[in-house]
Amino acid sequence: MGCTGKAQKRMRKIQTNSENRHNQNQNDFISRLPEDILLIILNKLPMEDAVATSLLSSKWRDLWKLTSNVDFNYRWVQVRRKEIHPSVNHFVRSHHGKEIKCFSVSLRCKKSMVPDVQSWITYAAKKNVEELCINLNDREDNRKNRTYHLQHLCFPACDLSFSSLVKLILKFLWLDMDYFPHCESLKELHLEKLVLPNDEINGITEKSPALQFLCLINSNLSENLHVNISPNSNLRKLIIEDEFVEYNRMQHIFINAPKITRIEFLSSMPKRKYHIVNMGVGIEARFNLNRMFRERGEAKATCNGVLVCRYQQNLLGLLKTFQTAKVLEVCSWCIQVCISPLDFQFSLTNSIW
């Protein structure tokens, strides 16, 4: 009788667990959705959360391998407790999707990792990537004993089709243009903390005829920056953003962009001198210099006003350069200098004098 009673209890427990699982499955409306809808949900999630869904059930186990939005950043390290470099290699081997819409990787890159980074670019191109971001110095990675050096990166020396690429972001690297691909559909290009030899920008714009937007952030800090836009380019908007650094480190900047309709200078203007030629009539010129002398410590580094004077000369020279501008906007004015708007034949909007 005792054994029979225990067996009955076990049967009732098994039956109860089975009923609970059945009820859970009945209430799991999300898992019962079509696979296409589930993939849309996955593509809205951060990469680490999308991979974590593989633990939900057998139906979710391999869905992450079909995702089209790939983003590996330092949060992956924090949440998954795994390094980015081997994780991306594993993803590339496991992914089964036909296309990738967005492929983004941010990591502290060592020289030994560069071949793998090139292979990721090749893989993204074969998957008809639309947005590609390669950041070789993830600033969110604040772990100790991490050193950083600009790594030389060139696009793979093979005949790749980047016809689907619309947006390209490259950060913290030394770009080698020998094999930069033709990007017929590229419209938006962001380059941050890059070393760009003299003709790099010209070569990029020649190979990207549809390019409309170019943003250069802290590029060529230790050498002159040449922004020569190809005559065949359709570039319309150019942004130059520089952080405040010591004056003796700054070099010249040369800009030749005859077809652009809008140019913006952001953060601060630390270059030793700005050389701008072939600006069209009716251009929009905007200066949003919100970081110039924002901190007292930075202001003390001006060597008794020498740098302040240089800022004034640079800015006033540029204002004269854009005296035929259709719109001239100066925001977050930081230099205490007395200027009469009557000295120039243009109007200032949203300015702080």
C-alpha positions as CSV (number, residue, x, y, z in Angstrom):
1,M,0.0,0.0,0.0
2,G,2.9,2.4,0.9
3,C,4.6,1.9,-2.4
4,T,1.3,2.3,-4.2
5,G,0.6,5.6,-2.4
6,K,4.1,6.9,-3.4
7,A,3.6,5.9,-7.0
8,Q,0.2,7.7,-7.0
9,K,1.8,10.9,-5.6
10,R,4.5,10.8,-8.2
11,M,1.9,10.4,-11.0
12,R,-0.1,13.3,-9.7
13,K,3.0,15.4,-9.5
14,I,4.0,14.5,-13.1
15,Q,0.4,15.3,-14.2
16,T,0.4,18.6,-12.4
17,N,3.8,19.6,-14.0
18,S,2.5,18.6,-17.4
19,E,-0.6,20.7,-16.9
20,N,1.5,23.7,-15.8
21,R,3.7,23.5,-18.8
22,H,0.6,23.2,-21.0
23,N,-0.9,26.3,-19.4
24,Q,2.4,28.2,-19.8
25,N,2.5,27.3,-23.5
26,Q,-1.1,28.3,-23.9
27,N,-0.3,31.7,-22.3
28,D,3.0,32.2,-24.2
29,F,1.4,34.3,-27.0
30,I,4.8,35.7,-28.1
31,S,6.3,32.2,-28.9
32,R,3.2,31.3,-30.9
33,L,3.8,34.2,-33.3
34,P,5.2,33.6,-36.8
35,E,8.9,33.4,-37.1
36,D,9.1,36.6,-39.2
37,I,7.4,38.6,-36.4
38,L,9.7,37.0,-33.8
39,L,12.7,38.2,-35.8
40,I,11.4,41.7,-35.8
41,I,11.2,41.6,-32.0
42,L,14.7,40.2,-31.8
43,N,16.1,42.9,-34.0
44,K,14.7,45.5,-31.6
45,L,16.7,44.0,-28.7
46,P,20.3,44.6,-27.7
47,M,22.6,41.9,-29.0
48,E,23.2,40.4,-25.5
49,D,19.4,40.2,-24.9
50,A,18.7,38.7,-28.3
51,V,21.2,35.9,-27.7
52,A,19.8,35.3,-24.2
53,T,16.4,34.4,-25.7
54,S,17.9,31.1,-26.9
55,L,17.2,29.8,-23.3
56,L,13.5,30.4,-23.5
57,S,12.5,27.3,-25.4
58,S,13.4,25.1,-28.3
59,K,11.6,27.5,-30.7
60,W,13.8,30.4,-29.6
61,R,17.1,28.4,-29.5
62,D,18.4,29.3,-32.9
63,L,16.4,32.4,-33.8
64,W,19.2,34.8,-32.8
65,K,21.3,33.2,-35.5
66,L,18.9,34.9,-38.1
67,T,19.0,38.4,-36.6
68,S,19.8,41.2,-39.0
69,N,21.0,43.8,-36.5
70,V,24.4,42.9,-35.1
71,D,25.9,45.1,-32.4
72,F,28.7,44.0,-30.2
73,N,29.9,46.6,-27.7
74,Y,31.1,46.8,-24.1
75,R,27.7,46.1,-22.7
76,W,28.1,42.6,-24.2
77,V,31.1,42.1,-21.9
78,Q,29.3,43.4,-18.9
79,V,26.2,41.3,-19.4
80,R,27.5,38.1,-21.0
81,R,30.9,38.1,-19.3
82,K,32.6,37.2,-22.6
83,E,35.2,39.1,-24.7
84,I,34.0,40.7,-27.9
85,H,36.7,39.4,-30.2
86,P,35.9,35.6,-29.9
87,S,32.2,36.4,-29.6
88,V,32.1,38.1,-33.0
89,N,34.0,35.2,-34.5
90,H,31.5,32.7,-33.1
91,F,28.6,34.8,-34.4
92,V,30.1,34.9,-37.9
93,R,30.4,31.1,-37.9
94,S,26.9,30.6,-36.5
95,H,24.8,33.1,-38.3
96,H,22.3,31.7,-40.8
97,G,20.5,34.8,-42.0
98,K,20.6,35.8,-45.6
99,E,21.2,39.5,-45.0
100,I,22.5,41.8,-42.3
101,K,21.1,45.3,-42.1
102,C,23.4,46.7,-39.4
103,F,26.8,45.4,-38.4
104,S,28.5,47.2,-35.5
105,V,31.5,46.2,-33.5
106,S,33.3,48.3,-30.8
107,L,36.4,46.8,-29.1
108,R,39.9,47.6,-27.9
109,C,41.8,46.2,-30.9
110,K,45.3,44.7,-30.8
111,K,47.4,44.3,-33.8
112,S,46.8,40.5,-33.9
113,M,43.1,41.1,-34.2
114,V,43.3,43.2,-37.4
115,P,43.0,40.2,-39.8
116,D,39.8,39.1,-38.0
117,V,38.4,42.7,-38.2
118,Q,39.0,42.5,-42.0
119,S,37.3,39.2,-42.2
120,W,34.2,40.7,-40.4
121,I,34.1,43.5,-43.0
122,T,34.2,40.9,-45.8
123,Y,31.5,38.9,-44.1
124,A,29.3,42.0,-43.7
125,A,29.8,42.9,-47.4
126,K,28.7,39.4,-48.4
127,K,25.6,39.8,-46.3
128,N,24.6,43.0,-48.1
129,V,25.1,45.2,-45.1
130,E,23.4,48.6,-45.1
131,E,25.1,50.2,-42.0
132,L,28.6,49.3,-41.0
133,C,30.4,50.6,-37.8
134,I,34.0,49.6,-36.9
135,N,35.2,51.2,-33.6
136,L,38.6,50.0,-32.6
137,N,38.7,51.7,-29.2
138,D,35.5,51.2,-27.2
139,R,35.8,54.1,-24.7
140,E,33.1,52.5,-22.5
141,D,35.6,49.7,-21.8
142,N,37.0,51.2,-18.5
143,R,38.9,48.2,-17.3
144,K,42.4,48.8,-16.0
145,N,45.7,47.8,-17.7
146,R,44.2,48.4,-21.2
147,T,46.5,50.3,-23.6
148,Y,45.4,51.8,-26.9
149,H,47.3,52.4,-30.2
150,L,45.9,53.3,-33.6
151,Q,45.8,50.2,-35.7
152,H,46.4,50.2,-39.4
153,L,43.2,49.0,-41.2
154,C,42.6,48.5,-44.8
155,F,39.6,47.1,-46.5
156,P,40.2,43.5,-47.7
157,A,42.0,43.2,-51.0
158,C,39.3,41.4,-52.8
159,D,36.5,42.2,-55.2
160,L,33.7,42.9,-52.7
161,S,30.4,44.5,-53.5
162,F,29.4,47.3,-51.1
163,S,26.5,48.3,-53.4
164,S,24.0,48.1,-50.4
165,L,26.1,50.1,-47.9
166,V,24.3,53.3,-47.0
167,K,26.0,54.4,-43.8
168,L,29.7,53.9,-42.8
169,I,31.2,54.7,-39.4
170,L,35.0,54.2,-38.7
171,K,36.5,55.2,-35.4
172,F,40.0,55.1,-33.9
173,L,42.1,53.7,-36.7
174,W,44.7,54.4,-39.3
175,L,42.8,54.0,-42.6
176,D,44.7,52.6,-45.6
177,M,42.9,53.6,-48.8
178,D,44.7,51.1,-51.1
179,Y,41.6,48.8,-51.3
180,F,38.8,51.1,-50.3
181,P,35.8,49.8,-52.2
182,H,33.4,51.5,-54.5
183,C,30.3,52.3,-52.5
184,E,27.6,53.2,-55.0
185,S,24.8,53.8,-52.4
186,L,26.9,55.3,-49.6
187,K,25.1,58.4,-48.3
188,E,26.5,59.0,-44.8
189,L,30.1,58.7,-43.6
190,H,31.4,59.3,-40.1
191,L,35.2,59.3,-39.4
192,E,36.4,59.7,-35.8
193,K,39.9,59.9,-34.6
194,L,41.4,58.7,-37.9
195,V,44.7,59.4,-39.5
196,L,44.0,60.5,-43.0
197,P,46.9,61.2,-45.4
198,N,46.5,64.1,-47.9
199,D,44.3,62.5,-50.6
200,E,42.3,60.1,-48.5
201,I,39.1,62.2,-48.5
202,N,39.4,62.8,-52.2
203,G,39.7,59.1,-52.9
204,I,36.7,58.3,-50.7
205,T,34.4,60.8,-52.3
206,E,35.5,59.6,-55.8
207,K,34.5,56.1,-54.9
208,S,31.2,57.2,-53.2
209,P,29.3,59.2,-55.8
210,A,26.1,59.2,-53.8
211,L,27.7,60.5,-50.6
212,Q,25.8,63.5,-49.2
213,F,26.9,63.7,-45.6
214,L,30.5,63.7,-44.2
215,C,31.5,64.1,-40.5
216,L,35.1,64.4,-39.4
217,I,35.7,64.2,-35.6
218,N,39.2,64.8,-34.1
219,S,40.9,63.6,-37.3
220,N,44.7,64.2,-37.9
221,L,45.4,65.6,-34.5
222,S,49.2,65.6,-35.1
223,E,49.3,66.5,-38.8
224,N,47.6,68.7,-41.3
225,L,44.1,67.6,-42.4
226,H,43.2,68.0,-46.1
227,V,39.5,67.8,-46.9
228,N,39.5,67.8,-50.7
229,I,36.1,66.8,-52.1
230,S,36.1,65.2,-55.5
231,P,34.6,67.4,-58.2
232,N,32.3,64.5,-59.1
233,S,31.0,64.1,-55.6
234,N,27.4,65.0,-54.6
235,L,28.4,65.9,-51.0
236,R,26.1,68.5,-49.6
237,K,26.8,68.6,-45.8
238,L,30.2,68.7,-44.1
239,I,30.8,68.7,-40.3
240,I,34.1,69.4,-38.7
241,E,34.1,68.6,-34.9
242,D,37.3,69.0,-32.8
243,E,37.8,68.8,-29.1
244,F,39.9,71.3,-27.2
245,V,43.6,70.3,-27.0
246,E,46.9,72.1,-26.4
247,Y,47.7,74.7,-29.0
248,N,51.2,73.4,-29.8
249,R,49.7,70.1,-30.9
250,M,47.4,71.7,-33.5
251,Q,48.0,71.7,-37.3
252,H,46.4,73.3,-40.3
253,I,43.2,72.3,-42.0
254,F,42.6,72.7,-45.7
255,I,39.0,72.5,-47.1
256,N,38.1,72.5,-50.8
257,A,34.5,71.5,-51.2
258,P,32.9,73.6,-54.0
259,K,29.5,71.8,-54.1
260,I,28.5,71.6,-50.4
261,T,25.5,73.6,-49.3
262,R,26.1,73.4,-45.6
263,I,29.2,73.4,-43.4
264,E,29.3,73.1,-39.6
265,F,32.1,73.6,-37.0
266,L,31.3,71.9,-33.7
267,S,32.7,71.7,-30.2
268,S,35.7,74.0,-30.6
269,M,38.1,75.4,-33.2
270,P,41.7,74.4,-32.1
271,K,43.4,74.2,-35.5
272,R,46.3,76.5,-36.0
273,K,44.8,77.9,-39.1
274,Y,41.8,77.2,-41.4
275,H,42.3,77.4,-45.2
276,I,38.9,77.3,-47.0
277,V,38.6,77.8,-50.8
278,N,35.9,77.4,-53.5
279,M,33.0,78.0,-51.2
280,G,29.8,78.4,-53.2
281,V,27.6,81.5,-52.8
282,G,24.5,80.9,-50.7
283,I,26.1,78.3,-48.4
284,E,24.8,77.7,-44.8
285,A,27.6,78.1,-42.3
286,R,27.0,77.1,-38.6
287,F,29.3,77.4,-35.6
288,N,28.2,75.6,-32.4
289,L,31.3,76.0,-30.2
290,N,29.9,74.8,-27.0
291,R,33.2,73.3,-25.7
292,M,35.5,76.3,-26.1
293,F,36.9,77.2,-22.7
294,R,34.0,75.5,-21.0
295,E,36.2,74.4,-18.1
296,R,38.5,76.7,-16.1
297,G,41.3,74.2,-16.4
298,E,41.2,74.5,-20.2
299,A,41.1,78.3,-20.0
300,K,44.3,78.3,-17.9
301,A,46.1,76.3,-20.6
302,T,45.9,79.3,-23.0
303,C,49.4,80.6,-22.2
304,N,48.3,84.1,-21.1
305,G,45.8,84.6,-23.8
306,V,47.9,83.6,-26.8
307,L,45.5,80.7,-27.6
308,V,42.5,83.0,-27.0
309,C,43.9,85.4,-29.6
310,R,44.4,82.5,-32.0
311,Y,40.8,81.4,-31.6
312,Q,39.6,84.9,-32.3
313,Q,41.7,85.2,-35.4
314,N,40.5,81.8,-36.7
315,L,36.9,82.6,-36.1
316,L,36.9,86.1,-37.4
317,G,38.8,84.9,-40.5
318,L,36.1,82.3,-41.1
319,L,33.3,84.8,-40.7
320,K,34.9,86.9,-43.4
321,T,35.2,83.8,-45.6
322,F,31.5,83.2,-45.3
323,Q,30.3,86.8,-45.8
324,T,28.3,85.6,-48.9
325,A,26.6,82.9,-46.9
326,K,22.9,82.5,-47.1
327,V,22.7,81.6,-43.4
328,L,25.4,82.3,-40.8
329,E,24.6,80.9,-37.4
330,V,26.9,81.3,-34.3
331,C,25.8,79.5,-31.2
332,S,27.3,79.2,-27.7
333,W,29.6,82.1,-28.3
334,C,32.6,81.7,-26.0
335,I,35.1,84.4,-27.0
336,Q,34.8,87.8,-25.4
337,V,35.4,90.0,-28.3
338,C,33.6,93.1,-29.4
339,I,32.5,93.0,-33.0
340,S,30.0,95.1,-34.8
341,P,27.7,93.2,-37.1
342,L,27.9,96.1,-39.5
343,D,31.5,95.2,-40.3
344,F,30.2,92.3,-42.3
345,Q,27.6,92.0,-45.1
346,F,25.6,89.2,-43.7
347,S,23.1,88.5,-41.0
348,L,23.7,86.5,-37.8
349,T,20.9,84.3,-36.4
350,N,20.7,82.8,-33.0
351,S,24.0,84.3,-31.9
352,I,25.3,85.1,-28.5
353,W,27.4,88.3,-28.5
